[in-house]
Amino acid sequence: MSFLQESIKEFDHVVWPTSAETKKYFNIVVSMIVILTVLLFVVGTLLSTGLFTLKKQIQPISPTPTTSSTPTPSTPQDLKLDNLNLETTPTSDTAPAATPATPATPAQK
């Protein structure tokens, strides 16, 4: 308990700032925050712009691109499915039951 009583007594020795001093320090802190924010924004923007400009100057110009980011337009030939060979080989699991094949009879004239 003595610690608590001594702590309360110490509050009597504390010199609290006046209202004018508090306003003054508040204005200083806010001003410094604004100044540093603007400064960091300007420095960041200049560095970013400088690095992008440097990248454009250093980047080699290739005569023929190796890959194209734009898809080639499809032509009607691409969509034709006439020449597809869709033969399937039945397996013992998927094969239908064997049925005798009936020969086709030629049509009578």
C-alpha positions in Angstrom: 0.0 0.0 0.0 2.9 2.4 0.6 3.8 2.2 -3.1 0.3 3.4 -4.0 0.4 6.2 -1.5 3.8 7.3 -2.7 2.7 7.2 -6.3 -0.2 9.5 -5.5 2.1 11.9 -3.7 4.3 12.1 -6.8 1.4 13.6 -8.7 1.8 16.7 -6.6 5.3 17.2 -7.9 4.3 16.8 -11.6 4.2 20.1 -13.5 1.4 19.8 -16.0 1.5 21.9 -19.1 -0.8 24.9 -19.4 -3.6 25.1 -22.0 -1.5 27.4 -24.2 1.5 25.0 -24.0 -0.7 22.0 -24.9 -2.1 23.8 -27.9 1.4 24.8 -29.0 2.7 21.3 -28.8 -0.4 19.9 -30.5 0.2 22.3 -33.4 3.9 21.3 -33.6 3.0 17.6 -33.7 0.3 18.0 -36.4 2.5 20.3 -38.5 5.4 17.7 -38.4 3.0 14.9 -39.4 1.8 16.9 -42.4 5.3 18.0 -43.4 6.7 14.4 -43.2 3.7 13.0 -45.1 4.1 15.4 -48.0 7.9 14.8 -48.0 7.5 11.0 -48.1 4.9 11.3 -50.8 7.2 13.5 -53.0 10.2 11.2 -52.4 8.2 8.1 -53.2 6.7 9.5 -56.3 10.1 10.8 -57.6 11.8 7.4 -56.9 8.9 5.5 -58.6 8.9 7.7 -61.6 12.7 7.6 -61.9 12.8 3.8 -61.6 10.1 3.3 -64.3 11.9 5.7 -66.6 15.1 3.9 -66.0 13.4 0.5 -66.7 12.1 1.8 -70.0 15.6 2.9 -71.1 17.3 -0.2 -70.0 14.8 -2.7 -71.3 16.1 -4.3 -74.6 14.0 -3.9 -77.7 13.4 -7.4 -79.2 12.8 -7.5 -83.0 10.3 -10.4 -82.7 8.3 -11.1 -79.7 8.5 -14.7 -78.4 5.0 -14.8 -77.0 1.9 -12.8 -77.8 -0.3 -11.6 -75.0 -3.2 -11.0 -77.4 -5.0 -14.1 -78.7 -5.2 -14.6 -82.5 -8.7 -14.1 -83.9 -10.4 -17.4 -84.7 -11.3 -18.2 -88.3 -14.3 -20.3 -89.4 -11.7 -23.0 -90.4 -10.8 -23.4 -86.7 -14.4 -24.3 -85.8 -14.9 -27.0 -88.4 -15.2 -30.5 -86.9 -15.6 -32.5 -90.1 -12.2 -34.2 -90.1 -12.4 -35.5 -86.5 -11.7 -39.2 -86.0 -13.6 -40.3 -83.0 -13.0 -44.0 -82.9 -13.2 -45.7 -79.6 -12.1 -49.1 -78.5 -14.5 -50.8 -76.2 -13.1 -52.5 -73.1 -14.4 -55.4 -71.2 -15.9 -53.0 -68.6 -17.7 -50.8 -71.1 -18.4 -53.2 -74.0 -22.1 -53.9 -74.7 -23.2 -57.5 -74.7 -22.4 -59.4 -77.9 -25.2 -59.6 -80.4 -25.1 -61.5 -83.6 -24.6 -59.3 -86.6 -27.2 -59.6 -89.3 -25.8 -59.2 -92.8 -27.4 -56.4 -94.8 -29.4 -57.6 -97.8 -29.0 -55.8 -101.1 -32.1 -54.0 -102.4 -34.0 -55.8 -105.1 -34.4 -54.0 -108.5 
